């Protein structure tokens, strides 16, 4: 299937092998992982658990969403504005430039439209309604971050892509011209022409792969986005790591910090943050307005769909976190962020629809890695 992408070869592969993160047959996490991050007493959930286990894993009704098109026609008052569009997709407006993180408009986090995790919440705007983009940022190659049908549409817009080392092979296979692909190793930077925008690939603690035989064949990264006036951090997918302290020391503090909080599980606590570890990561990064991502769109773990939001609301103030939790499609400026209103609570006041035969009975493709994210 074309959505699987393509393995790196030639000069690209040689550059990957020259990376200090290359371990002979793939990339690796280099920072020591504390043993308590992953609960060894908790078994990895089975495919059956994933398909049928847990309660309230999807909302009873569509989540409230705003139409941001009118706001996007006006510049941000402070120069920095973010619009959460679902999962890890955020439109960042920073000093006159527009960047889109991990763009996913596809119906499933899967190589096929016939099986795999199905999104329960559509994006608040159609992909074709986006304003012109200056950059698309792709943190790593998992299906809920690198989406084949979305990339195929973005190819038509002429948008350049900044991504992690090796992911460019997938982008080329999806139709992105090589001259519009910038691949970064950790601590490498891209300076956007005609501006003072700098995007730097920074460490994260995760893994990669789109099939059973390409685990860790491409790099995973977080991203630092900076101009002379504003700064944004985007975690991609990651577990808790002391490298967040290194990022703060080398890159400085951030006005806006976007950290993943959903799809967590004790058995994979070393590769995803979840709400509690996201708050610890925020402290290591030195604070900043905190926009949680990686929730409210796909059902990728056993916890309730709104558990990440409720946990952050309950514990964020105790950690001194400046939470930014807008509705989908609600543009919000860190400089003018309002007190959090738990908009998600109104959703499950609606009666749940009658139970039906689970669509998950369709088998997942054999080519998918596990865990899925």
C-alpha positions in Angstrom: 0.0 0.0 0.0 1.2 3.5 -0.9 0.3 4.7 2.6 3.1 2.5 4.1 5.6 4.9 2.6 9.1 4.0 1.5 12.4 3.1 3.1 15.4 5.5 2.9 18.1 4.8 0.4 21.2 6.4 -1.1 22.4 9.7 0.2 19.5 10.0 2.6 20.4 6.6 4.2 24.0 7.6 4.4 23.2 10.8 6.3 21.0 8.8 8.7 23.8 6.3 9.4 26.1 9.2 10.2 23.8 10.4 13.0 24.9 9.9 16.6 21.5 8.5 17.2 21.9 5.6 14.7 22.4 2.3 16.4 23.4 0.1 13.4 20.0 -0.9 12.2 17.8 2.0 13.3 17.6 5.0 15.6 17.5 4.8 19.4 16.6 6.7 22.5 19.9 7.8 24.1 18.8 9.3 27.5 18.6 6.8 30.4 14.9 5.8 31.0 13.9 5.6 34.6 12.5 2.1 35.4 9.4 3.6 37.0 8.1 5.2 33.9 6.9 1.9 32.5 5.0 -0.3 35.0 6.4 -3.8 34.4 3.6 -5.3 36.5 1.0 -4.2 34.0 0.7 -6.3 30.9 0.8 -4.8 27.4 -2.9 -4.6 26.3 -3.8 -7.2 23.7 -5.3 -6.4 20.4 -8.7 -7.6 21.8 -8.3 -5.2 24.8 -7.6 -2.4 22.3 -10.6 -3.2 20.2 -13.1 -3.9 22.9 -11.7 -3.0 26.3 -12.2 0.1 28.5 -15.2 2.4 29.1 -16.3 5.8 27.6 -13.4 5.7 25.1 -15.4 7.8 22.7 -17.8 10.7 23.5 -21.6 10.3 23.2 -21.9 13.1 20.7 -19.6 15.4 18.6 -17.4 17.7 20.5 -18.2 21.5 20.3 -16.1 23.2 17.6 -15.6 26.7 16.4 -15.2 27.9 12.8 -11.9 29.9 12.9 -12.0 31.3 9.3 -13.0 34.8 10.3 -10.4 35.0 13.0 -7.7 33.7 10.6 -8.4 36.7 8.3 -7.2 39.0 11.1 -3.7 39.0 12.4 -3.0 37.9 16.0 -2.9 41.0 18.3 0.1 39.7 20.2 1.8 38.1 17.1 1.4 34.6 18.5 -1.8 32.5 18.1 -2.6 28.8 18.1 -5.7 26.9 16.8 -6.1 23.3 17.9 -7.6 21.4 15.0 -7.7 17.9 16.6 -5.2 15.4 18.0 -1.7 16.9 17.4 -2.7 19.2 14.5 -2.3 22.8 15.4 -2.2 25.9 13.2 0.5 28.2 14.7 0.5 31.9 13.6 3.8 33.4 14.7 4.8 36.9 13.7 3.1 36.8 10.3 4.0 33.2 9.4 1.7 30.1 9.5 2.9 26.7 10.5 0.9 23.5 10.8 2.0 20.7 13.1 1.5 16.9 12.3 -1.4 17.5 9.9 -4.0 14.7 10.0 -7.4 15.0 8.3 -7.7 11.3 7.4 -10.5 9.2 8.7 -8.3 6.6 10.4 -4.9 6.3 12.0 -4.1 3.4 9.8 -2.6 2.4 6.4 -6.1 1.6 5.2 -9.5 3.3 5.3 -11.2 -0.1 6.0 -9.7 -0.9 9.4 -7.8 0.6 12.3 -8.5 3.4 14.8 -11.2 5.6 13.4 -11.4 9.3 14.3 -14.5 10.1 16.4 -14.2 13.9 15.8 -13.8 15.6 12.4 -11.5 18.6 12.0 -13.4 21.9 12.5 -12.4 23.0 9.0 -11.8 21.3 5.7 -8.2 20.9 4.7 -8.9 23.1 1.6 -10.1 25.9 3.8 -6.7 26.4 5.5 -5.1 29.7 4.8 -1.8 29.6 2.9 0.9 27.8 4.9 4.6 28.7 5.2 5.6 25.4 6.7 4.2 22.0 7.6 6.0 20.2 10.5 6.0 16.4 10.9 7.4 15.1 14.1 7.6 11.4 13.2 6.1 8.8 11.0 3.3 7.2 13.0 -0.1 7.2 11.2 -1.8 9.6 13.6 1.0 12.2 12.8 1.9 11.4 9.2 -1.3 10.9 7.2 -1.1 9.8 3.6 -4.4 11.4 2.3 -3.6 14.7 4.1 -0.1 14.9 2.6 -1.4 14.1 -0.8 -3.6 17.2 -0.5 -0.9 19.4 1.0 1.4 18.5 -1.9 -0.9 20.6 -4.2 -0.4 23.8 -2.1 3.3 24.1 -2.5 3.9 23.9 1.3 7.5 23.0 2.4 7.9 20.3 5.0 10.2 20.2 8.0 10.5 16.8 9.5 12.8 14.3 11.3 15.7 12.5 9.7 14.5 9.8 7.3 10.9 10.7 7.2 11.5 12.5 3.9 11.5 9.1 2.2 7.9 8.7 3.1 7.0 12.3 2.0 8.7 11.7 -1.3 6.8 8.5 -1.8 3.6 10.5 -1.1 4.4 13.0 -3.8 6.3 15.8 -2.0 9.1 17.1 -4.3 12.5 16.6 -2.7 13.3 20.4 -2.8 10.4 21.0 -0.5 11.6 18.6 2.2 13.9 19.6 5.1 15.0 16.7 7.3 16.6 17.4 10.7 18.7 15.5 13.2 18.4 16.5 16.8 19.7 20.0 17.4 19.8 20.8 13.7 18.0 23.9 12.6 16.1 25.3 9.6 16.1 29.0 9.0 13.1 30.0 7.0 14.1 32.3 4.0 13.1 35.9 4.3 12.3 35.7 8.0 13.9 35.2 11.4 12.0 32.0 12.0 14.1 29.1 13.2 12.8 25.5 13.6 15.1 23.2 15.6 14.6 19.5 16.0 15.0 18.7 19.7 15.0 15.4 21.5 12.0 13.2 22.4 11.6 9.7 23.8 9.5 7.6 21.4 9.9 5.2 18.5 8.9 5.1 14.8 7.5 2.7 12.2 4.7 2.3 9.8 5.0 -1.5 9.3 6.2 -4.6 11.1 9.7 -4.4 9.6 10.6 -0.8 9.8 10.6 -0.1 13.6 12.9 2.9 14.4 13.9 3.2 10.7 13.2 7.0 10.9 13.9 9.5 13.6 11.3 11.0 16.0 11.7 14.6 17.4 10.1 17.4 19.3 10.4 20.8 17.7 11.4 24.3 18.9 9.9 27.1 16.9 11.4 30.6 17.4 11.4 34.1 16.1 13.0 37.1 17.6 9.7 37.9 19.4 8.1 34.5 20.2 8.8 30.9 20.9 6.8 27.7 20.7 7.6 24.1 21.8 5.9 21.1 20.2 6.5 17.7 21.8 5.4 15.4 19.0 5.1 12.1 20.9 7.4 11.4 23.8 7.8 10.0 27.3 9.1 11.9 30.2 12.9 12.6 29.8 15.5 14.7 31.5 16.2 16.0 28.0 13.5 18.6 28.5 15.8 20.3 30.9 18.5 20.3 28.2 16.1 21.8 25.7 15.3 24.6 28.1 19.1 25.3 28.7 19.9 25.3 25.0 16.8 26.9 23.5 15.5 29.1 26.3 12.0 29.4 27.7 8.9 29.2 25.6 5.8 31.4 25.3 3.7 28.4 24.2 4.3 24.7 25.1 2.3 22.0 23.3 2.6 18.6 25.0 0.9 15.3 24.3 -1.4 14.1 27.0 -3.6 11.4 25.5 -3.2 7.7 24.5 -1.3 6.9 27.7 -1.1 3.5 29.4 1.1 2.2 32.3 2.6 -0.4 29.9 4.0 2.2 27.6 4.6 5.0 30.1 8.2 5.4 28.8 7.0 6.5 25.3 4.0 8.7 26.1 3.6 11.4 28.7 0.0 11.4 29.9 -1.3 14.3 32.0 0.9 13.8 35.1 4.2 13.5 33.2 3.2 16.3 30.9 3.0 18.6 33.9 6.5 17.4 35.0 7.8 18.0 31.4 6.3 21.5 31.5 8.3 22.3 34.7 11.5 21.0 33.1 10.9 23.2 30.1 10.5 26.2 32.4 6.8 26.7 32.0 4.9 28.8 29.4 1.2 28.6 28.4 0.4 24.9 28.1 -1.8 23.7 25.2 -2.5 20.0 25.6 -2.6 18.0 22.3 -2.9 14.3 21.2 -6.4 13.8 22.6 -10.1 14.4 21.7 -9.9 12.9 18.2 -8.8 9.2 18.1 -9.4 6.3 20.4 -5.8 5.0 20.9 -5.8 3.8 24.5 -8.0 2.2 27.1 -8.7 5.4 29.2 -11.9 7.5 28.9 -11.8 10.0 26.1 -11.9 13.0 28.4 -9.6 11.6 31.2 -6.6 13.7 30.0 -8.6 16.9 30.2 -10.1 16.2 33.6 -6.7 15.2 35.0 -5.1 18.4 33.8 -7.9 20.5 35.1 -7.7 18.8 38.5 -3.9 18.9 38.9 -2.7 21.8 36.7 -3.2 24.6 39.2 -1.3 22.7 41.9 1.6 22.6 39.5 1.3 26.3 38.7 0.5 25.5 35.0 -1.0 28.1 32.8 -3.5 25.9 31.0 -4.8 26.8 27.6 -7.6 24.4 26.7 -9.6 25.9 23.8 -12.4 24.2 21.9 -11.5 22.7 18.6 -11.1 25.5 16.1 -11.0 28.2 18.7 -8.0 30.5 18.0 -6.3 31.5 21.2 -3.3 33.7 22.0 -1.1 32.8 25.0 -0.9 36.5 25.9 -4.7 36.7 26.2 -5.6 33.2 27.2 -8.8 33.0 29.3 -9.4 30.8 32.4 -10.2 27.2 31.4 -13.8 26.5 30.8 -14.4 22.7 30.8 -16.4 22.7 27.6 -15.9 18.9 27.1 -18.2 18.1 30.1 -21.3 19.0 28.1 -20.7 16.3 25.6 -21.5 13.3 27.7 -24.7 14.9 29.1 -26.1 13.7 25.8 -27.5 10.2 26.0 -25.2 7.6 24.4 -26.4 6.2 21.1 -27.8 2.6 21.1 -25.0 0.0 21.2 -24.3 -1.5 17.8 -22.0 -4.2 16.6 -18.4 -2.9 17.1 -16.8 -1.9 13.8 -13.6 -3.0 15.4 -14.4 -6.6 14.4 -12.6 -5.8 11.1 -9.1 -7.0 11.6 -6.2 -4.5 11.6 -3.8 -4.8 8.7 -0.9 -7.2 9.4 1.5 -4.5 8.4 0.7 -2.3 11.5 3.2 -2.0 14.4 2.1 -2.4 18.0 1.5 -0.3 20.0 -0.2 1.7 17.3 1.3 5.1 18.4 
